[in-house]
Amino acid sequence: MKPLIVTVDALRELATGLSPEAISASPILFEIDTPEVDLLICSTDDHSAQRVVLLREKNLKERYVPEHLALHRRNVLSRMASFAERARISGPLSLPTGWHQYKYNHLIAFYAVPGLDAQASRWIAEVLPGDRSDVVFWLTTTSNKKETLEEFARSPHPLVPQIDAAWTQAYQAAKRYFDHARGPAPSDVEMSLAAREESTTKGWSYDQWLRSVSEDQRAFIETGTDKSIRLRGPAGSGKTLALTIKAVREVMAARDAGDEIRVLVVTHSWALAAQIQDSMDSMGLGILNEIDVFPLLEIAKTVSPHYLTDTSGFSLIGEDSYSGKRAQLDEIRGLLDDFVAEDWITYRASVGETLCARFDSTDEEDRLALAWDLLVEFGSVIGAAAIFPGAGSDLRYFQLPRASWMLPLASRDEMRVVFELYLRYMRNLEARSKMTSDQVLADFLSHLETHAWNRTRKSVGYDLVFVDEFHLFSPLERQVLHFLTRDVTSYPRVFMALDPRQSPSEAFIGIAAKETRSSTSAASDDDLGDVTNFELTTVHRFTPQILALIKHVHLKFPTFDLGHDWDIDFSSVESAQDAGPLPRLITSGTRAAEENDLFRAIRDLYSSGRVAVAVVDSRQWPRFTEFASRIGQPANFHVSTISGRSDIEGLGYRRRGVVVAPAEYLAGLQFDTVLVTGIPDIEAPSTNERTRLLSFLYLALSRAQRDVRVYVNEDDGGAPEVLLSAVAGHHMTAEKGSPV
């Protein structure tokens, strides 16, 4: 028996869906084997991190969960991480009701899988004494292999290994590895991944950029700032660049006129904020003190008096926006499982048929979609209204006006169910001294609505606010934006760049997003007065040949329902790039043959530029994480996998040769060549499912600058009709791949 030592952050990263075989390609995980133990460390861990010890009976292919739970790996790992986090709470360890905990002395047993698995697997675990609250997962019992805690305690079992020495050695090795990863990449595999649409890393000055922009970009840049503007356009149209140049232009114009001006550029992440700041710094204008570039959450943390004076010891849940949302969804999903198993029966008769069906459903996607809707309701409705658990708080919630973007709740009884879940959610967070980004922003919003801020904003507020990736901002976050301008007598002047083909919910719950009922895209103009729309119709990223294929996919389904705000008139979109090769459709005989064809393409293209393998159907992602591991061993190629938004942050400093990822996570990245794969039968599914798949196909195609190759195989039904018709229309060439 060889124990495994991991950390909570490492477990959370594995729970995003990363295949164990692809760990070596992850930019934020480090794995090391010693004769006594195996260890897995995350880049966010410090030396004092809590350790999780897994006592494995055998060293089989499935290294991180018991082999019979391999199909439930994500849920098992997520529950293991949640258990370890709860173990750090001072006082008696208490688990959610649905976990069905049982204690005996220092041991504790609980169900390993939310909603149970076929064998009713239970962990036998132990929290070790000490400040770290290290956790040992001894073994799992099943309905076929039952063992009580009393029996386990009496029976001989392995001793907990002495892990301190191995941990110190592994941590030092991990620190060297991550420090080296952030350093310069080897010159023979240099790969510059432009983090967003149109990189300003060309070294051009501000004047050179002004001379090079397209006519529609120039129209936006030079238009007046007397009203808010919404800037929309297809992928690759240069929205971020146009937004950045306009912000700089307004500062330069104010300087020429002898006026003072304060400008804010707001993003959803530090990665994009850093990129925009680097772009401005590279324009040769010196320090632009008039412009602040920050993620919205950082502004809230540095301005909100609630946060600055907080001495409660609470910390934000998650390391960043993606991991935070994932952790919140895990929490809500666990609440749902408990609630349905225990108390739902007492509410069910009073709830309408539609909502009742969602609670009753045992389908994983239905439950995830409901969890997402509750996440939006908790943060952007209840939290935004500053409703806290307490006497009369439910009545305040019942009296809130409902908007079209909110979760449809037909009666007060349905609202009562949701509020009960909210109360449990808040209790669980408080028990672990955790708070969410929504809570920080809700506190910030309450401060922004005070007389104190109304006076202060005249001196510290901003004249102009620019917002990139506006589509990713929640209704709560959008409310905050309205209060950041300094002029209280007029509508705020906000300049919003929208990407028309990205869905926030799909980034977190994938295919389940089609079942959601709430929206994070509330009306953006409610408090902005007259808003001007600008469309960018010139594409700078990809060739006319790639644009023609994208137009074909879009026009093949004219009823592509993404809402009126996302409509793009592709008939007027043109490419500014030189001509390139015609996209290729390669049909292989089997899945294995398709992977062989992909490998050969990577081998041939590796030295010529940046390569991405984009997986359209996220349900096929596990096999491509294994594929990524195989092509990277033994050091054949430098391979990075993206299993979530946290991985994208690492690509800012990891300039490696091949990126393998679900298409949904490639938004904002660009490559010389994109190999599109993992394509199911697009025509067969429901309308919602077809829309989702077409959206990801569009996203994958639009990441390429020069070359697109689409791979399908006969095992998955061959090429869908939308691609066959592209061949017939001379937008692609068809080729036969390997037969087996």
C-alpha positions in Angstrom: 0.0 0.0 0.0 1.4 3.4 -1.1 -0.4 6.4 0.4 -1.2 9.5 -1.6 -0.9 13.0 -0.1 -2.8 15.8 -1.7 -4.1 19.3 -0.7 -7.6 20.7 -0.8 -6.7 23.1 -3.7 -5.3 20.1 -5.7 -8.5 18.1 -5.1 -10.6 21.1 -6.2 -8.5 21.3 -9.4 -9.0 17.6 -10.1 -12.7 18.0 -9.5 -13.0 20.4 -12.5 -12.7 17.3 -14.7 -9.0 17.1 -15.3 -8.0 13.5 -16.1 -5.3 12.1 -13.8 -3.4 11.1 -16.9 -3.1 14.8 -17.9 -1.8 16.1 -14.6 1.7 16.4 -15.9 0.4 18.9 -18.5 -1.4 21.1 -15.9 0.2 24.5 -15.3 -0.9 24.6 -11.7 -0.4 21.0 -10.4 2.8 19.3 -9.5 3.1 15.5 -8.9 6.0 13.8 -7.3 6.6 10.1 -6.4 8.8 9.0 -3.5 9.5 5.4 -2.4 7.1 5.9 0.5 4.3 8.1 -0.8 3.0 9.9 -3.8 2.2 13.7 -3.5 0.1 16.2 -5.5 0.5 19.9 -4.8 -1.2 23.0 -6.3 0.5 26.2 -7.2 -1.7 28.1 -4.6 -0.5 25.9 -1.7 1.9 27.1 0.9 4.0 25.0 3.2 1.5 25.1 6.0 -1.4 23.9 3.8 -3.7 21.2 5.2 -2.8 17.7 3.9 -5.2 15.0 2.8 -3.9 11.4 3.0 -5.5 8.7 0.9 -4.7 5.1 2.0 -5.0 3.2 -1.3 -5.3 -0.6 -1.3 -3.6 -1.0 -4.6 -1.8 1.3 -7.0 -4.2 0.8 -9.9 -4.9 3.1 -12.9 -7.4 5.1 -10.9 -5.1 6.9 -8.5 -7.3 9.5 -6.8 -10.5 7.7 -5.9 -11.4 4.1 -5.3 -11.6 2.3 -8.7 -15.3 1.5 -8.5 -16.0 5.2 -8.1 -14.1 6.3 -11.2 -17.3 7.3 -13.1 -18.1 9.6 -10.2 -14.6 11.0 -9.8 -15.5 14.7 -10.0 -18.2 14.4 -7.3 -16.1 12.2 -5.1 -13.2 14.6 -5.2 -15.4 17.6 -4.6 -16.9 16.0 -1.5 -13.5 15.0 -0.2 -12.3 18.6 -0.6 -15.5 19.8 1.2 -15.0 17.4 4.0 -11.4 18.5 4.5 -12.5 22.2 4.5 -15.1 21.5 7.1 -12.5 19.6 9.2 -10.7 22.9 9.6 -13.6 24.6 11.4 -13.1 24.9 15.2 -15.5 22.9 17.2 -17.3 19.6 16.5 -17.2 18.5 12.9 -20.7 18.6 11.5 -21.6 17.4 8.0 -24.7 18.1 5.9 -27.7 15.8 6.6 -27.5 14.2 3.2 -24.0 12.9 3.8 -25.5 10.6 6.6 -22.5 10.9 8.8 -21.8 8.3 11.6 -19.1 8.8 14.2 -17.3 6.5 16.5 -14.5 7.9 18.7 -12.1 9.7 16.3 -13.5 8.1 13.1 -16.3 9.3 10.9 -18.2 7.7 8.0 -20.2 9.4 5.3 -21.6 8.8 1.8 -18.8 9.3 -0.8 -21.1 10.4 -3.7 -23.9 13.0 -3.8 -27.1 11.3 -4.5 -25.5 7.9 -3.8 -23.9 5.5 -6.3 -25.1 1.9 -7.1 -23.0 0.5 -4.2 -23.9 3.1 -1.6 -20.2 3.8 -1.1 -19.1 5.4 2.2 -15.8 6.8 3.3 -14.2 5.9 6.6 -12.1 9.0 7.4 -10.3 10.6 10.3 -9.2 14.1 11.2 -5.8 14.1 12.8 -4.9 16.3 15.8 -2.9 19.4 15.2 -3.3 22.9 13.8 -3.3 21.7 10.2 -6.4 19.4 10.7 -4.9 16.9 8.3 -7.4 14.3 7.0 -6.9 10.6 6.4 -9.3 8.8 4.0 -8.8 5.2 5.2 -11.0 3.3 2.8 -14.5 3.0 1.3 -17.2 0.5 2.3 -19.9 -0.6 -0.1 -23.2 -2.5 0.1 -21.1 -5.6 -0.9 -18.3 -5.0 1.4 -19.8 -3.6 4.6 -17.7 -2.6 7.6 -18.8 -0.6 10.6 -16.6 2.0 12.3 -16.5 -0.2 15.4 -15.2 -3.1 13.3 -12.7 -0.9 11.5 -11.4 0.5 14.8 -10.9 -3.0 16.3 -9.3 -4.5 13.2 -5.6 -4.0 12.4 -5.0 -1.3 9.7 -2.0 0.6 8.4 -0.5 3.3 10.5 -0.7 6.9 9.2 2.7 7.4 7.5 5.1 10.0 8.8 4.5 12.6 6.1 6.3 15.8 7.3 9.6 14.9 5.7 8.1 13.8 2.4 5.9 16.9 2.4 8.8 19.3 2.9 10.8 17.7 0.2 7.8 17.7 -2.2 6.8 21.3 -1.4 10.4 22.6 -2.1 10.4 20.7 -5.4 7.0 22.0 -6.3 8.1 25.6 -5.5 11.1 25.2 -7.8 8.9 23.8 -10.5 6.3 26.6 -10.4 9.0 29.3 -10.2 10.7 27.8 -13.2 7.3 27.5 -15.1 6.8 31.3 -14.7 10.2 31.9 -16.2 11.1 32.2 -19.9 10.0 29.3 -22.0 12.6 27.3 -24.0 13.4 29.1 -27.3 12.7 26.0 -29.4 9.1 25.9 -28.3 8.4 29.6 -28.0 4.7 30.2 -28.3 3.1 33.6 -27.7 -0.5 33.1 -26.7 -2.2 36.4 -27.1 -4.5 36.5 -24.2 -7.3 38.4 -25.9 -8.6 39.5 -29.3 -6.0 41.7 -30.9 -2.8 41.9 -29.0 -0.9 45.1 -28.7 2.4 43.3 -28.2 3.5 44.4 -31.7 5.4 47.2 -30.0 3.4 49.8 -31.8 3.0 53.3 -30.4 -0.3 54.9 -29.7 -0.1 56.9 -33.0 0.7 53.7 -35.0 -2.3 52.0 -33.5 -4.6 54.9 -34.4 -3.4 54.8 -38.0 -4.0 51.0 -38.2 -7.4 50.5 -36.8 -10.4 49.6 -39.0 -13.0 52.2 -40.0 -15.6 50.7 -37.6 -13.1 50.6 -34.8 -12.2 54.3 -35.6 -15.9 55.3 -35.5 -16.2 53.9 -32.0 -12.9 55.4 -30.8 -13.7 58.9 -32.2 -17.4 59.1 -31.2 -18.4 61.5 -28.4 -18.7 60.5 -24.7 -21.9 62.3 -23.9 -23.8 59.0 -23.8 -23.2 55.3 -23.0 -22.1 53.0 -25.8 -22.4 49.3 -26.3 -19.7 47.9 -28.6 -20.6 44.5 -30.2 -19.0 42.4 -32.8 -18.0 38.8 -33.7 -14.9 37.1 -32.3 -11.7 38.6 -33.5 -13.2 42.0 -34.3 -10.9 43.9 -31.9 -13.3 45.0 -29.2 -10.7 45.0 -26.4 -8.2 46.9 -28.5 -10.8 49.5 -29.5 -11.9 49.9 -25.9 -8.3 50.3 -24.7 -7.5 52.9 -27.4 -10.6 54.9 -26.8 -9.8 55.1 -23.1 -6.3 56.4 -23.9 -7.6 58.8 -26.5 -10.0 60.4 -24.0 -7.1 61.0 -21.6 -4.9 62.5 -24.3 -7.8 64.8 -25.4 -8.3 65.9 -21.8 -4.6 66.7 -21.4 -4.6 68.7 -24.6 -7.6 70.7 -23.3 -6.0 71.2 -19.9 -8.8 69.3 -18.2 -8.7 66.8 -15.4 -10.2 63.4 -16.1 -10.4 60.1 -14.2 -11.0 56.9 -16.3 -11.8 53.4 -15.0 -11.4 50.2 -17.1 -13.2 47.4 -15.4 -12.7 43.7 -16.1 -13.9 40.4 -14.7 -10.4 39.0 -14.0 -6.9 40.1 -13.1 -5.6 38.3 -16.3 -7.5 40.7 -18.6 -6.8 43.7 -16.4 -3.0 43.0 -16.6 -3.2 42.5 -20.3 -5.0 45.9 -20.8 -2.5 47.6 -18.5 0.4 46.1 -20.5 -1.2 47.3 -23.7 -1.3 50.8 -22.5 2.2 50.7 -21.1 3.5 49.5 -24.5 2.1 52.6 -26.4 5.0 54.9 -25.5 2.9 57.4 -23.6 4.5 57.1 -20.2 2.5 56.5 -17.1 -1.2 57.2 -17.6 -2.1 58.1 -14.0 -5.6 59.2 -15.1 -6.6 55.5 -15.9 -7.2 52.8 -13.3 -7.5 49.2 -14.6 -9.0 46.8 -12.1 -11.3 43.8 -11.8 -14.6 44.9 -10.2 -14.1 42.7 -7.1 -10.8 44.4 -6.4 -12.4 47.8 -6.6 -15.0 46.6 -4.0 -12.3 45.2 -1.7 -10.3 48.4 -1.8 -13.2 50.9 -1.5 -15.9 49.2 0.5 -15.7 50.2 4.2 -17.4 47.0 5.1 -14.5 45.0 3.7 -11.7 47.3 4.8 -12.8 47.3 8.5 -13.8 43.6 8.6 -12.0 41.8 11.5 -14.2 38.7 11.5 -11.5 36.5 10.0 -13.8 35.5 7.1 -12.1 34.8 3.8 -13.3 34.7 0.2 -14.4 31.3 -1.0 -12.2 30.1 -3.9 -8.9 31.4 -5.2 -10.4 33.3 -8.1 -13.7 33.9 -9.8 -13.9 30.5 -11.5 -12.9 28.4 -8.5 -15.1 30.6 -6.3 -18.1 29.9 -8.5 -17.3 26.2 -8.7 -17.0 26.0 -4.9 -20.4 27.9 -4.5 -22.0 25.5 -7.0 -20.7 22.5 -5.1 -22.1 24.0 -1.8 -25.5 24.6 -3.4 -25.6 21.2 -5.0 -24.9 19.6 -1.7 -27.7 21.6 -0.1 -30.1 20.5 -2.8 -29.2 16.8 -2.3 -29.8 17.2 1.5 -33.0 19.1 1.1 -34.6 16.7 -1.4 -33.6 13.7 0.7 -34.8 15.2 4.0 -37.3 18.1 3.9 -38.6 18.5 0.3 -41.6 16.3 1.0 -43.0 18.9 3.4 -42.9 21.6 0.7 -43.7 19.6 -2.4 -47.5 19.8 -2.3 -47.5 23.6 -2.3 -45.0 24.1 -5.2 -46.1 24.5 -8.8 -45.6 21.7 -11.3 -42.7 23.2 -13.2 -40.5 23.9 -10.1 -41.6 20.6 -8.6 -40.3 18.7 -11.6 -36.9 20.4 -11.3 -36.6 19.4 -7.6 -37.8 15.9 -8.3 -35.5 15.2 -11.2 -32.6 12.8 -10.6 -30.9 13.9 -13.8 -27.4 15.4 -13.1 -27.8 18.2 -15.6 -31.2 19.2 -14.3 -29.8 19.4 -10.7 -26.8 21.5 -11.9 -29.0 23.9 -13.8 -31.2 24.4 -10.7 -28.0 25.0 -8.6 -26.9 27.7 -11.1 -30.3 29.4 -10.9 -30.1 29.4 -7.1 -26.6 30.8 -7.3 -27.9 33.7 -9.3 -30.9 34.1 -7.0 -28.8 34.0 -3.8 -26.2 36.5 -5.1 -28.0 38.9 -7.5 -31.5 39.0 -5.9 -31.4 38.2 -2.1 -27.8 39.2 -1.5 -28.1 42.4 -3.7 -31.1 43.4 -1.5 -29.0 43.0 1.6 -31.4 40.5 3.1 -29.7 38.6 5.9 -31.0 35.6 7.9 -33.1 36.8 10.8 -36.6 37.6 12.0 -38.8 39.0 9.1 -36.1 38.4 6.5 -38.3 36.1 4.6 -41.1 38.7 4.3 -38.6 41.2 2.8 -37.7 38.6 0.2 -41.3 37.9 -0.6 -42.0 41.6 -1.2 -39.1 42.0 -3.7 -40.3 42.8 -7.3 -39.5 40.0 -9.7 -37.8 40.8 -13.1 -37.8 38.7 -16.2 -34.1 37.6 -15.8 -34.8 36.1 -12.4 -35.6 32.5 -11.6 -39.4 32.1 -12.3 -41.2 31.7 -9.0 -44.9 31.5 -9.4 -46.0 31.9 -5.7 -44.9 32.8 -2.2 -44.7 29.1 -1.4 -42.1 28.6 -4.1 -40.2 31.6 -2.8 -40.4 30.1 0.6 -38.6 27.0 -0.6 -35.8 29.1 -2.2 -35.4 31.2 0.9 -35.1 28.1 3.1 -32.2 26.9 0.9 -30.6 30.4 1.1 -30.7 30.3 4.9 -29.0 26.9 4.9 -26.5 28.2 2.4 -25.6 31.1 4.6 -25.3 29.0 7.7 -22.9 26.6 6.0 -20.7 29.5 4.8 -20.6 31.1 8.2 -19.7 27.9 9.9 -16.5 27.8 7.8 -15.8 31.5 8.0 -16.3 31.9 4.3 -17.9 34.7 2.2 -18.5 34.9 -1.5 -17.7 37.6 -4.1 -21.4 38.3 -4.4 -21.5 39.1 -0.7 -18.6 41.5 -1.0 -20.2 43.2 -4.0 -23.6 43.4 -2.2 -21.9 45.1 0.7 -20.2 47.4 -1.7 -23.5 48.2 -3.5 -25.1 49.1 -0.2 -22.2 51.6 0.5 -22.5 53.1 -3.0 -26.2 53.9 -2.3 -25.4 55.9 0.8 -25.3 59.7 1.2 -21.6 59.3 2.2 -20.7 57.8 -1.2 -22.9 60.3 -3.1 -20.7 63.1 -1.6 -17.4 61.2 -2.0 -17.9 60.1 -5.6 -17.7 63.7 -6.8 -14.0 63.6 -5.9 -13.0 59.9 -6.2 -15.5 58.7 -8.8 -14.7 58.4 -12.5 -15.7 60.6 -15.5 -15.8 57.6 -17.8 -16.1 53.8 -17.1 -15.0 51.2 -19.7 -16.2 47.6 -19.2 -14.6 44.7 -21.1 -16.4 41.3 -21.3 -19.6 43.0 -20.1 -21.6 39.9 -20.9 -19.9 38.1 -18.0 -21.0 40.6 -15.4 -24.0 39.4 -13.3 -27.0 41.6 -12.6 -25.5 42.5 -9.2 -22.2 43.5 -10.7 -24.0 45.7 -13.4 -25.8 47.6 -10.6 -22.4 48.4 -9.1 -21.1 49.9 -12.3 -23.8 52.6 -12.3 -22.5 54.2 -9.1 -18.8 54.5 -10.0 -19.0 57.7 -12.0 -18.5 61.1 -10.3 -21.3 63.2 -11.9 -24.4 62.5 -9.9 -26.6 64.9 -12.0 -26.5 62.9 -15.3 -26.6 59.4 -16.5 -23.3 57.5 -16.1 -21.2 57.2 -19.2 -20.3 53.6 -19.5 -18.7 52.0 -22.5 -19.4 48.3 -22.7 -17.6 45.7 -25.0 -19.7 42.6 -25.5 -18.6 39.2 -26.9 -21.8 37.8 -28.7 -20.9 34.1 -28.4 -20.0 33.5 -24.7 -22.3 32.1 -22.0 -21.2 32.5 -18.4 -23.4 29.5 -17.2 -21.8 27.2 -19.8 -18.4 28.0 -18.4 -19.4 26.6 -15.1 -22.0 23.9 -15.7 -21.4 23.0 -19.3 -24.3 21.2 -21.1 -26.6 21.7 -18.1 -26.8 25.4 -19.0 -29.5 24.7 -21.5 -31.8 23.8 -18.5 -31.3 27.1 -16.6 -34.3 29.4 -16.1 -32.5 32.6 -14.8 -30.2 34.8 -16.8 -27.0 36.7 -15.9 -27.7 39.0 -18.8 -30.2 41.4 -17.3 -31.1 44.5 -19.3 -28.0 46.5 -19.4 -29.5 49.9 -20.2 -31.9 50.4 -17.3 -29.9 53.2 -15.6 -27.8 54.4 -18.5 -30.2 56.7 -20.4 -29.7 56.8 -24.1 -27.3 54.1 -25.3 -25.6 54.1 -28.7 -24.8 50.7 -30.3 -21.7 50.2 -32.4 -21.1 47.1 -34.4 -17.6 46.0 -35.4 -17.8 44.4 -38.8 -14.2 43.9 -39.7 -12.5 40.8 -38.4 -8.7 41.1 -37.7 -8.0 37.7 -36.2 -8.7 35.2 -39.0 -8.5 34.8 -42.7 -11.3 35.3 -45.2 -11.5 31.5 -45.6 -12.1 30.9 -41.9 -14.6 33.8 -41.8 -16.5 32.2 -44.8 -16.8 28.9 -42.8 -18.0 30.8 -39.7 -20.6 32.6 -41.8 -21.7 29.3 -43.2 -22.2 27.8 -39.8 -24.1 30.9 -38.6 -26.3 31.3 -41.7 -27.1 27.5 -41.8 -29.1 28.0 -38.7 -30.8 31.5 -39.0 -32.9 30.9 -35.9 -29.8 30.5 -33.7 -31.5 31.9 -30.6 -29.1 33.8 -28.5 -31.4 36.7 -27.7 -31.8 40.0 -29.5 -28.7 41.6 -27.8 -26.5 39.0 -29.4 -27.6 39.2 -33.0 -24.8 39.8 -35.5 -25.3 40.7 -39.1 -22.7 38.4 -40.7 -23.6 39.6 -44.2 -21.7 42.8 -43.5 -18.6 41.2 -41.7 -15.4 41.1 -43.7 -11.8 39.9 -42.9 -8.8 42.3 -43.0 -6.3 39.4 -43.1 -4.5 38.0 -46.1 -5.9 34.9 -47.7 -5.0 31.6 -46.1 -5.6 27.9 -46.7 -9.1 26.5 -47.0 -10.4 24.9 -43.8 -10.1 21.1 -43.9 -12.6 18.4 -42.9 -10.9 15.1 -42.0 -13.0 12.0 -41.4 -11.4 9.1 -39.6 -12.7 5.6 -39.3 -12.7 5.3 -35.5 -12.1 7.4 -32.4 -8.6 5.9 -32.0 -7.9 6.7 -35.7 -9.0 10.3 -35.2 -6.6 10.6 -32.3 -3.8 9.2 -34.4 -4.6 11.7 -37.2 -4.6 14.5 -34.6 -1.2 13.4 -33.3 0.3 13.5 -36.8 -1.1 17.0 -37.4 0.4 18.2 -34.1 3.7 16.6 -35.1 3.8 18.4 -38.5 2.5 21.7 -37.2 4.5 21.9 -33.9 7.4 23.9 -35.1 5.4 26.3 -37.2 3.4 28.2 -34.6 0.7 28.0 -31.9 -1.6 25.0 -32.0 -4.9 24.3 -30.1 -6.9 21.1 -29.9 -10.5 22.4 -29.3 -13.1 19.8 -28.0 -16.6 20.8 -29.0 -18.6 18.4 -26.9 -17.5 18.7 -23.2 -18.8 15.2 -22.6 -15.9 13.9 -24.6 -13.4 15.8 -22.6 -12.1 12.9 -20.5 -10.8 11.0 -23.5 -8.9 14.1 -24.7 -7.3 14.7 -21.3 -5.8 11.3 -21.7 -4.9 12.1 -25.3 -3.1 15.2 -24.0 -1.1 13.1 -21.5 -0.1 10.6 -24.2 1.2 13.2 -26.7 3.2 14.9 -23.9 5.0 11.8 -22.8 7.8 11.2 -22.8 8.3 15.0 -23.4 7.3 14.7 -27.1 5.7 18.1 -27.0 5.0 20.8 -24.5 1.3 20.4 -23.8 -1.0 22.4 -21.6 -4.6 21.4 -20.8 -7.4 23.8 -19.9 -10.0 22.3 -17.7 -11.4 25.6 -16.3 -10.8 29.3 -16.2 -8.1 28.9 -13.6 -5.9 27.2 -16.1 -6.1 30.2 -18.5 -4.4 32.3 -15.9 -1.3 30.1 -16.2 -1.1 30.5 -19.9 -0.1 34.1 -19.4 3.4 32.9 -18.4 3.5 29.4 -19.8 4.4 29.8 -23.5 4.1 26.2 -24.5 3.4 24.5 -27.9 0.1 22.7 -27.7 -3.1 23.6 -25.8 -5.8 21.0 -25.4 -9.1 22.3 -24.1 -12.9 22.2 -24.3 -13.9 24.9 -26.8 -15.8 26.9 -24.2 -12.6 27.7 -22.3 -10.7 28.9 -25.3 -12.7 32.2 -25.4 -10.2 35.1 -25.6 -7.2 33.0 -26.8 -5.9 32.8 -30.3 -3.7 30.4 -32.2 -2.1 30.0 -35.6 -3.8 26.6 -36.1 -6.9 25.1 -34.4 -7.7 21.4 -34.6 -11.4 21.0 -33.9 -12.5 17.7 -32.6 -15.0 16.0 -30.2 -17.9 16.7 -32.5 -21.1 14.7 -32.1 -24.2 14.6 -34.3 -25.2 18.2 -34.2 -28.5 17.9 -36.0 -30.0 15.1 -33.8 -30.3 16.8 -30.4 -32.9 19.2 -29.2 -32.9 22.8 -30.3 -31.2 23.9 -27.1 -28.6 21.3 -27.4 -28.0 22.1 -31.0 -27.6 25.8 -30.1 -25.0 24.9 -27.5 -23.0 22.7 -29.8 -23.1 25.2 -32.7 -22.0 27.9 -30.3 -19.0 25.9 -29.2 -18.2 25.0 -32.8 -18.3 28.7 -33.7 -16.0 29.4 -30.8 -13.5 26.7 -31.8 -13.4 27.9 -35.4 -13.0 31.5 -34.4 -9.8 30.9 -32.3 -7.7 30.2 -35.4 -5.7 32.9 -37.2 -4.5 31.0 -40.3 -5.5 27.3 -40.3 -8.5 25.3 -39.2 -8.8 21.5 -39.4 -12.0 19.8 -38.3 -11.7 16.1 -37.2 -14.7 13.7 -37.1 -14.9 9.9 -36.9 -17.3 7.2 -38.0 -17.7 5.9 -34.4 -19.4 9.2 -33.5 -21.5 9.3 -36.7 -19.1 11.0 -39.1 -19.4 14.6 -40.3 -22.6 16.5 -39.3 -24.6 17.9 -42.2 -23.5 21.5 -41.4 -19.9 20.6 -42.2 -20.8 18.4 -45.2 -22.7 21.3 -46.7 -19.7 23.5 -46.0 -17.7 21.2 -48.2 -20.4 21.3 -50.9 -20.3 25.1 -50.8 -16.5 25.1 -51.2 -15.9 26.5 -47.7 -13.9 23.4 -46.7 -12.0 20.6 -48.4 -12.9 17.0 -47.4 -10.2 14.4 -46.7 -10.2 10.8 -45.6 -8.3 10.1 -42.4 -6.9 6.9 -41.0 -9.4 4.0 -41.2 -8.5 2.4 -37.9 
